């Protein structure tokens, strides 16, 4: 198996890398927090989050806080494992 095999296409966009990076160091993050941290538009963030959810790398919880809808994201065990493999492969590739 080569290094390239562990590079995961699911993380090939800066927004997805950003979502996973935030969720690796936080138990969860809500939509507003991710949007501000990543400088993403609503639609862009939503579509990239949906792609990660489809791979089962993140879990999405929708709830209401008071009368306001709130969407909260957390990394799954699978997501954390795959992201770590991806980062390790990138580090090896660049010779770190």
MIVO-443229 format. One record per residue: x, y, z of N, C-alpha, C in turn; residue in three letters; residue number from 1. Coordinates in pm, whole numbers, plus 50000, padded with zeros to 5 digits. Each point is the difference from the previous one (the first is absolute). Example, Ala and Ser with C-alpha at 12.3 -4.5 7.8 and 13.67 -1.06 7.14 Angstrom:
2
ATOM|neast|nnorth|nup|caeast|canorth|caup|ceast|cnorth|cup|r|k
ATOM|51319|49431|50780|49911|50119|50000|50090|50120|50000|ala|1
ATOM|49965|50105|49928|50082|50119|50006|49923|50109|50073|ser|2
***
This chain:
96
ATOM|neast|nnorth|nup|caeast|canorth|caup|ceast|cnorth|cup|r|k
ATOM|50085|49881|50000|49915|50119|50000|50089|50125|50000|unk|1
ATOM|49971|50092|49912|50081|50122|49992|49941|50110|50087|unk|2
ATOM|50079|50105|50019|49955|50115|50077|49874|50061|49941|unk|3
ATOM|49995|50003|49869|49888|50062|49931|49868|49929|50035|unk|4
ATOM|50006|49872|50032|49878|49925|50034|49928|50058|50122|unk|5
ATOM|50074|50061|50092|49938|50055|50121|49955|50144|49982|unk|6
ATOM|50028|50060|49886|49950|50135|49975|49854|49987|49959|unk|7
ATOM|49914|50064|50078|49856|49980|49989|49936|50114|49921|unk|8
ATOM|49936|49965|49889|49935|50101|49915|49889|50076|50073|unk|9
ATOM|49945|49941|50104|49894|50068|50076|50053|50127|50067|unk|10
ATOM|50131|50008|50019|50059|50116|50067|50075|50090|49902|unk|11
ATOM|49966|49992|49871|50078|50072|49900|49963|50147|49981|unk|12
ATOM|49918|50054|50084|49963|50142|49991|50031|50069|50132|unk|13
ATOM|50041|50125|49993|50040|50071|50123|49888|50011|50102|unk|14
ATOM|49874|50009|49954|49888|50009|50095|49986|49867|50076|unk|15
ATOM|50010|49889|49930|49989|49869|50066|50118|49977|50094|unk|16
ATOM|50119|50037|49956|50118|49991|50088|49976|50084|50125|unk|17
ATOM|49946|50118|49979|49973|50091|50113|49897|49945|50096|unk|18
ATOM|49890|49947|49946|49896|49942|50086|50060|49890|50086|unk|19
ATOM|50073|49909|49936|50058|49888|50074|50105|50048|50100|unk|20
ATOM|50081|50098|49963|50101|50052|50092|49936|50057|50126|unk|21
ATOM|49894|50077|49983|49928|50058|50115|49941|49888|50086|unk|22
ATOM|49941|49900|49935|49933|49893|50075|50098|49902|50065|unk|23
ATOM|50124|49999|49954|50100|49914|50065|50040|50054|50137|unk|24
ATOM|49990|50132|50019|50044|50060|50125|49884|50052|50086|unk|25
ATOM|49879|49991|49949|49880|50040|50075|49901|49883|49997|unk|26
ATOM|49926|49983|50108|49900|49893|50003|49893|50023|49893|unk|27
ATOM|49968|50126|49978|49903|50036|49897|50019|50146|49961|unk|28
ATOM|49939|50038|49890|49998|50139|49957|49866|50024|49931|unk|29
ATOM|49944|50118|50019|49875|50026|49931|50026|50071|49866|unk|30
ATOM|49896|50012|49921|50010|50053|49865|50063|50139|50000|unk|31
ATOM|49952|50085|50091|50048|50139|50006|50150|50005|50032|unk|32
ATOM|50044|49918|50094|50141|49996|50038|50087|49956|49881|unk|33
ATOM|49958|49893|49933|50077|49951|49885|50002|50104|49888|unk|34
ATOM|49887|50063|49977|49990|50100|49893|50099|50115|50027|unk|35
ATOM|50004|50046|50124|50090|50111|50036|50147|49956|49993|unk|36
ATOM|50031|49885|50056|50139|49952|50002|50055|49975|49860|unk|37
ATOM|49915|49948|49911|50046|49959|49867|49976|50106|49892|unk|38
ATOM|49927|50104|50034|49970|50103|49903|49921|49948|49881|unk|39
ATOM|49906|49912|50028|49921|49935|49895|49862|50063|49989|unk|40
ATOM|49939|49987|49884|49861|50042|49984|49910|49890|50057|unk|41
ATOM|49875|50035|50024|49905|49900|50051|49992|49878|49909|unk|42
ATOM|49980|50025|49871|49984|49891|49905|50124|49914|49987|unk|43
ATOM|50116|50065|49997|50127|49929|49987|50023|49910|50121|unk|44
ATOM|49982|50055|50119|50020|49922|50122|49900|49884|50006|unk|45
ATOM|49874|50028|49968|49897|49896|50006|50032|49885|49904|unk|46
ATOM|50044|50031|49878|50026|49893|49903|50121|49917|50039|unk|47
ATOM|50104|50063|50054|50118|49924|50043|49970|49918|50125|unk|48
ATOM|49920|50054|50090|49961|49925|50120|49917|49878|49957|unk|49
ATOM|49911|50018|49904|49917|49890|49952|50087|49889|49939|unk|50
ATOM|50104|50038|49926|50091|49900|49941|50070|49919|50109|unk|51
ATOM|50043|50066|50107|50065|49930|50112|49900|49913|50076|unk|52
ATOM|49878|50049|50012|49895|49922|50067|49969|49874|49920|unk|53
ATOM|49995|50013|49868|49971|49886|49913|50105|49889|50015|unk|54
ATOM|50125|50039|50021|50109|49904|50023|49999|49945|50142|unk|55
ATOM|49911|50054|50084|49989|49965|50143|50124|50043|50078|unk|56
ATOM|50060|50112|49959|50117|50054|50069|49959|50103|50104|unk|57
ATOM|49881|50058|49983|49948|50091|50101|49854|49964|50028|unk|58
ATOM|49956|50039|50120|49862|49980|50042|49936|50139|50008|unk|59
ATOM|49878|50011|49953|49929|50128|49999|49880|49990|50094|unk|60
ATOM|49990|50097|50090|49885|50005|50091|49931|50134|49981|unk|61
ATOM|49871|49994|49971|49922|50122|49985|49910|50013|50121|unk|62
ATOM|49997|50121|50055|49918|50024|50119|49957|50147|50000|unk|63
ATOM|49915|50035|50093|49962|50139|50018|50054|50047|50133|unk|64
ATOM|50058|50120|49998|50043|50064|50124|49911|50123|50010|unk|65
ATOM|49906|49992|50096|49894|50101|50003|49916|49980|49875|unk|66
ATOM|49985|50103|49920|49925|49989|49875|50092|49989|49879|unk|67
ATOM|50130|50000|50024|50095|49999|49888|50049|49859|49968|unk|68
ATOM|49999|49965|49871|50057|49869|49963|50152|50001|50019|unk|69
ATOM|50053|49887|50041|50144|49988|50021|50045|49865|49943|unk|70
ATOM|50104|50005|49917|50055|49877|49943|50138|49980|50060|unk|71
ATOM|50020|49884|50058|50124|49969|50069|50068|49880|49936|unk|72
ATOM|50130|50009|49983|50077|49894|49934|50101|49941|50097|unk|73
ATOM|50024|49871|49986|50107|49934|50076|50063|49894|49910|unk|74
ATOM|50127|49972|50024|50070|49898|49922|49965|49862|50054|unk|75
ATOM|49980|49905|49912|49975|49862|50041|50134|49931|50023|unk|76
ATOM|49997|49882|50062|50124|49924|50018|50064|49970|49866|unk|77
ATOM|49917|49960|49902|50050|49972|49866|50062|50126|49939|unk|78
ATOM|49933|50112|50015|50051|50126|49946|50135|50038|50058|unk|79
ATOM|50013|49985|50133|50128|50032|50066|50111|49908|49950|unk|80
ATOM|49969|49872|49987|50099|49903|49954|50044|50031|49856|unk|81
ATOM|49905|50023|49912|50032|50027|49860|50074|50132|49983|unk|82
ATOM|49963|50100|50079|50067|50130|49990|50144|49988|50048|unk|83
ATOM|50021|49925|50109|50136|49980|50051|50086|49929|49895|unk|84
ATOM|49945|49896|49937|50073|49929|49894|50036|50096|49886|unk|85
ATOM|49906|50085|49964|50019|50097|49892|50114|50097|50034|unk|86
ATOM|49997|50055|50121|50103|50096|50043|50136|49930|50009|unk|87
ATOM|50003|49879|50055|50126|49924|50008|50058|49977|49861|unk|88
ATOM|49914|49965|49905|50046|49976|49862|50055|50128|49938|unk|89
ATOM|49932|50111|50022|50048|50128|49948|50136|50037|50060|unk|90
ATOM|50014|49978|50131|50128|50031|50066|50113|49913|49944|unk|91
ATOM|49972|49873|49979|50103|49912|49943|50035|50042|49858|unk|92
ATOM|49897|50040|49926|50020|50041|49861|50090|50123|49989|unk|93
ATOM|49983|50093|50094|50083|50121|49996|50130|49982|50080|unk|94
ATOM|50018|49880|50052|50126|49967|50066|50018|50058|50138|unk|95
ATOM|49890|50011|50073|50006|50055|50135|50047|49898|50100|unk|96
***
